[in-house]
Amino acid sequence: MIDCLTPADWDRKSHQILDMHKLRCRVFKGRLDWEVSDENGYEWDRFDMLDPIYLLAHDENDRLVGTWRMLPTTGPYMLRDVFPVLLDGTPAPCSEKIWEGSRFAVDCDYVGRSGLGAVSRITSEIFCAVVELCLAHGVEEVVTVYDARIARLLPRIGCAPKWRSSIHRIGKTLTMAGRFDINEQVLQRIRDLGGIEGPVIRSAPRPDEYFRVPASLPVYANSDFPQRQAA
């Protein structure tokens, strides 16, 4: 199942957010060897300071196995501000009806599952969660930056981009950007191919909890993790 965490959850669910940053470090720094931060085993970037929504996928033992971060395109986001080359000269999306997904990560080595089948199932559940979340809040499109591994996986889960950039080598990674429609047909197709029955989100926040700046910026509970500061 999938949990959605927002700024309102930082105080009472900081352990889940810490686990998510650890997972990202294991995947991006450890397995993929990307040029990302490693702060005592946690990976984070400046977009984590912008009050994103985190989607957290859990296995049958409630162990965190995947994550994706969502931000609106009306503010700073990775495709526009970090990887504009992937726009191929097209205008950067900027709309309340378009969100960006970034820092997608799946733990391929967790206990109880292995291989492409497990990754495909978790990816299907996370994509279902994104569509469920977006449909509930009037979002019509998601943009994201992804690599060649994910590009090969997308047809298996029934999620094809309506637009895809040309492929660029960024660091060691073959990278592209895609724009994905959000609608009921997309949701049903992902569910059918993934063998998923019904909603996957078990905790969905209220609309007024999204993308807000709290009165006082919270601090992570673990003293080894960098304190949140105003962006």
One Martini backbone bead per residue (centre of mass of N, CA, C, O) as a GRO file, in nm:
protein
  231
    1MET     BB    1   0.103   0.032   0.008
    2ILE     BB    2   0.017   0.389   0.019
    3ASP     BB    3   0.169   0.683   0.129
    4CYS     BB    4   0.088   1.026   0.214
    5LEU     BB    5   0.312   1.297   0.256
    6THR     BB    6   0.322   1.600   0.442
    7PRO     BB    7   0.390   1.866   0.633
    8ALA     BB    8   0.184   1.758   0.856
    9ASP     BB    9   0.384   1.485   0.908
   10TRP     BB   10   0.668   1.554   1.030
   11ASP     BB   11   0.631   1.505   1.336
   12ARG     BB   12   0.481   1.200   1.335
   13LYS     BB   13   0.662   1.091   1.049
   14SER     BB   14   0.981   1.116   1.041
   15HIS     BB   15   1.074   0.817   1.010
   16GLN     BB   16   0.968   0.785   0.718
   17ILE     BB   17   1.137   1.010   0.592
   18LEU     BB   18   1.410   0.896   0.669
   19ASP     BB   19   1.379   0.627   0.518
   20MET     BB   20   1.354   0.760   0.241
   21HIS     BB   21   1.640   0.892   0.237
   22LYS     BB   22   1.788   0.624   0.261
   23LEU     BB   23   1.683   0.489   0.009
   24ARG     BB   24   1.788   0.700  -0.188
   25CYS     BB   25   2.086   0.654  -0.120
   26ARG     BB   26   2.104   0.356  -0.197
   27VAL     BB   27   2.016   0.397  -0.492
   28PHE     BB   28   2.172   0.656  -0.605
   29LYS     BB   29   2.456   0.610  -0.469
   30GLY     BB   30   2.500   0.299  -0.442
   31ARG     BB   31   2.378   0.170  -0.715
   32LEU     BB   32   2.396   0.421  -0.942
   33ASP     BB   33   2.613   0.649  -0.894
   34TRP     BB   34   2.524   0.926  -0.833
   35GLU     BB   35   2.540   1.287  -0.809
   36VAL     BB   36   2.480   1.292  -0.479
   37SER     BB   37   2.394   1.320  -0.174
   38ASP     BB   38   2.571   1.224   0.152
   39GLU     BB   39   2.417   1.239   0.473
   40ASN     BB   40   2.471   0.991   0.661
   41GLY     BB   41   2.273   0.816   0.449
   42TYR     BB   42   2.140   1.073   0.314
   43GLU     BB   43   1.914   1.191   0.066
   44TRP     BB   44   1.916   1.530  -0.066
   45ASP     BB   45   1.745   1.838  -0.167
   46ARG     BB   46   1.607   2.148  -0.238
   47PHE     BB   47   1.316   2.022  -0.299
   48ASP     BB   48   1.266   1.929   0.003
   49MET     BB   49   1.206   2.247   0.091
   50LEU     BB   50   0.902   2.263  -0.083
   51ASP     BB   51   0.667   2.088   0.020
   52PRO     BB   52   0.619   1.800  -0.056
   53ILE     BB   53   0.502   1.505  -0.183
   54TYR     BB   54   0.504   1.175  -0.047
   55LEU     BB   55   0.546   0.855  -0.182
   56LEU     BB   56   0.493   0.544   0.001
   57ALA     BB   57   0.605   0.216  -0.030
   58HIS     BB   58   0.475  -0.102   0.088
   59ASP     BB   59   0.488  -0.399   0.209
   60GLU     BB   60   0.352  -0.669   0.382
   61ASN     BB   61   0.559  -0.561   0.631
   62ASP     BB   62   0.585  -0.238   0.614
   63ARG     BB   63   0.814  -0.188   0.417
   64LEU     BB   64   1.015   0.022   0.260
   65VAL     BB   65   1.032   0.022  -0.126
   66GLY     BB   66   0.919   0.319  -0.216
   67THR     BB   67   0.939   0.635  -0.414
   68TRP     BB   68   0.780   0.969  -0.457
   69ARG     BB   69   0.791   1.307  -0.577
   70MET     BB   70   0.577   1.600  -0.541
   71LEU     BB   71   0.530   1.887  -0.764
   72PRO     BB   72   0.460   2.182  -0.874
   73THR     BB   73   0.493   2.390  -1.176
   74THR     BB   74   0.467   2.685  -1.023
   75GLY     BB   75   0.747   2.608  -0.929
   76PRO     BB   76   1.008   2.462  -0.848
   77TYR     BB   77   1.180   2.223  -1.071
   78MET     BB   78   1.379   1.993  -1.223
   79LEU     BB   79   1.336   2.018  -1.525
   80ARG     BB   80   1.365   2.332  -1.537
   81ASP     BB   81   1.624   2.380  -1.314
   82VAL     BB   82   1.824   2.119  -1.403
   83PHE     BB   83   1.689   1.983  -1.700
   84PRO     BB   84   1.636   2.174  -1.968
   85VAL     BB   85   1.750   1.999  -2.203
   86LEU     BB   86   1.489   1.801  -2.194
   87LEU     BB   87   1.291   2.005  -2.354
   88ASP     BB   88   1.386   2.066  -2.649
   89GLY     BB   89   1.274   2.384  -2.656
   90THR     BB   90   1.038   2.368  -2.481
   91PRO     BB   91   0.819   2.468  -2.272
   92ALA     BB   92   0.775   2.496  -1.950
   93PRO     BB   93   0.578   2.387  -1.733
   94CYS     BB   94   0.285   2.595  -1.596
   95SER     BB   95   0.064   2.442  -1.367
   96GLU     BB   96  -0.185   2.328  -1.153
   97LYS     BB   97  -0.235   2.069  -1.362
   98ILE     BB   98   0.087   2.028  -1.318
   99TRP     BB   99   0.307   1.778  -1.220
  100GLU     BB  100   0.601   1.662  -1.051
  101GLY     BB  101   0.812   1.383  -1.070
  102SER     BB  102   1.062   1.278  -0.823
  103ARG     BB  103   1.272   1.057  -0.693
  104PHE     BB  104   1.258   0.773  -0.804
  105ALA     BB  105   1.232   0.470  -0.593
  106VAL     BB  106   1.358   0.123  -0.574
  107ASP     BB  107   1.396  -0.159  -0.376
  108CYS     BB  108   1.551  -0.450  -0.510
  109ASP     BB  109   1.659  -0.595  -0.207
  110TYR     BB  110   1.425  -0.682  -0.060
  111VAL     BB  111   1.261  -0.881   0.136
  112GLY     BB  112   1.077  -1.138  -0.066
  113ARG     BB  113   1.201  -0.997  -0.327
  114SER     BB  114   1.272  -1.007  -0.690
  115GLY     BB  115   1.325  -0.841  -0.959
  116LEU     BB  116   1.124  -0.722  -1.213
  117GLY     BB  117   0.850  -0.797  -1.091
  118ALA     BB  118   0.875  -0.624  -0.834
  119VAL     BB  119   0.929  -0.353  -0.967
  120SER     BB  120   0.668  -0.349  -1.134
  121ARG     BB  121   0.468  -0.357  -0.900
  122ILE     BB  122   0.560  -0.105  -0.748
  123THR     BB  123   0.535   0.088  -0.985
  124SER     BB  124   0.233   0.049  -1.027
  125GLU     BB  125   0.146   0.150  -0.746
  126ILE     BB  126   0.269   0.433  -0.768
  127PHE     BB  127   0.120   0.520  -1.026
  128CYS     BB  128  -0.159   0.487  -0.909
  129ALA     BB  129  -0.124   0.696  -0.685
  130VAL     BB  130  -0.081   0.937  -0.866
  131VAL     BB  131  -0.353   0.924  -1.013
  132GLU     BB  132  -0.535   0.936  -0.769
  133LEU     BB  133  -0.431   1.206  -0.661
  134CYS     BB  134  -0.481   1.379  -0.916
  135LEU     BB  135  -0.784   1.328  -0.955
  136ALA     BB  136  -0.866   1.451  -0.670
  137HIS     BB  137  -0.705   1.750  -0.775
  138GLY     BB  138  -0.714   1.826  -1.096
  139VAL     BB  139  -0.490   1.668  -1.234
  140GLU     BB  140  -0.370   1.613  -1.588
  141GLU     BB  141  -0.044   1.610  -1.538
  142VAL     BB  142   0.283   1.448  -1.571
  143VAL     BB  143   0.619   1.514  -1.499
  144THR     BB  144   0.943   1.356  -1.592
  145VAL     BB  145   1.251   1.217  -1.500
  146TYR     BB  146   1.429   0.952  -1.680
  147ASP     BB  147   1.549   0.641  -1.753
  148ALA     BB  148   1.605   0.359  -1.941
  149ARG     BB  149   1.482   0.160  -1.738
  150ILE     BB  150   1.204   0.295  -1.715
  151ALA     BB  151   1.135   0.297  -2.016
  152ARG     BB  152   1.115  -0.021  -2.030
  153LEU     BB  153   0.881  -0.044  -1.806
  154LEU     BB  154   0.628   0.122  -1.894
  155PRO     BB  155   0.482  -0.081  -2.092
  156ARG     BB  156   0.426  -0.299  -1.867
  157ILE     BB  157   0.226  -0.080  -1.700
  158GLY     BB  158   0.069   0.125  -1.902
  159CYS     BB  159   0.284   0.393  -1.932
  160ALA     BB  160   0.268   0.634  -2.168
  161PRO     BB  161   0.392   0.891  -2.321
  162LYS     BB  162   0.288   1.178  -2.503
  163TRP     BB  163   0.583   1.286  -2.432
  164ARG     BB  164   0.929   1.277  -2.551
  165SER     BB  165   1.239   1.314  -2.528
  166SER     BB  166   1.537   1.312  -2.590
  167ILE     BB  167   1.839   1.158  -2.545
  168HIS     BB  168   2.054   1.201  -2.257
  169ARG     BB  169   2.370   1.241  -2.120
  170ILE     BB  170   2.390   1.222  -1.760
  171GLY     BB  171   2.667   1.143  -1.696
  172LYS     BB  172   2.595   0.789  -1.677
  173THR     BB  173   2.300   0.867  -1.789
  174LEU     BB  174   2.020   0.783  -1.964
  175THR     BB  175   1.806   1.060  -2.043
  176MET     BB  176   1.460   1.168  -1.985
  177ALA     BB  177   1.146   1.313  -2.075
  178GLY     BB  178   0.796   1.321  -1.957
  179ARG     BB  179   0.445   1.319  -2.056
  180PHE     BB  180   0.145   1.250  -1.855
  181ASP     BB  181  -0.154   1.139  -1.847
  182ILE     BB  182  -0.460   1.205  -1.651
  183ASN     BB  183  -0.687   0.929  -1.602
  184GLU     BB  184  -0.906   0.668  -1.583
  185GLN     BB  185  -0.778   0.497  -1.808
  186VAL     BB  186  -0.494   0.486  -1.695
  187LEU     BB  187  -0.564   0.357  -1.425
  188GLN     BB  188  -0.694   0.095  -1.536
  189ARG     BB  189  -0.451  -0.006  -1.697
  190ILE     BB  190  -0.254  -0.036  -1.460
  191ARG     BB  191  -0.428  -0.228  -1.295
  192ASP     BB  192  -0.458  -0.457  -1.500
  193LEU     BB  193  -0.146  -0.515  -1.549
  194GLY     BB  194  -0.090  -0.530  -1.216
  195GLY     BB  195  -0.323  -0.664  -1.049
  196ILE     BB  196  -0.510  -0.421  -0.941
  197GLU     BB  197  -0.744  -0.366  -0.668
  198GLY     BB  198  -0.803  -0.074  -0.631
  199PRO     BB  199  -0.694   0.126  -0.410
  200VAL     BB  200  -0.356   0.223  -0.274
  201ILE     BB  201  -0.435   0.444  -0.084
  202ARG     BB  202  -0.435   0.482   0.284
  203SER     BB  203  -0.324   0.799   0.299
  204ALA     BB  204  -0.501   1.100   0.251
  205PRO     BB  205  -0.478   1.419   0.219
  206ARG     BB  206  -0.577   1.724   0.227
  207PRO     BB  207  -0.577   1.988   0.017
  208ASP     BB  208  -0.472   2.201   0.250
  209GLU     BB  209  -0.183   2.023   0.277
  210TYR     BB  210  -0.070   2.132   0.012
  211PHE     BB  211   0.191   2.315  -0.063
  212ARG     BB  212   0.292   2.436   0.215
  213VAL     BB  213   0.394   2.682   0.452
  214PRO     BB  214   0.485   2.671   0.749
  215ALA     BB  215   0.522   2.872   1.013
  216SER     BB  216   0.735   2.647   1.102
  217LEU     BB  217   1.009   2.494   1.023
  218PRO     BB  218   1.089   2.185   1.036
  219VAL     BB  219   1.267   1.926   1.214
  220TYR     BB  220   1.443   1.669   1.213
  221ALA     BB  221   1.491   1.414   1.443
  222ASN     BB  222   1.766   1.363   1.321
  223SER     BB  223   2.082   1.494   1.385
  224ASP     BB  224   2.221   1.389   1.107
  225PHE     BB  225   2.016   1.558   0.969
  226PRO     BB  226   1.943   1.811   0.795
  227GLN     BB  227   1.813   2.103   0.843
  228ARG     BB  228   1.551   2.282   0.781
  229GLN     BB  229   1.521   2.539   0.537
  230ALA     BB  230   1.474   2.800   0.377
  231ALA     BB  231   1.459   2.845   0.025
   0.00000   0.00000   0.00000
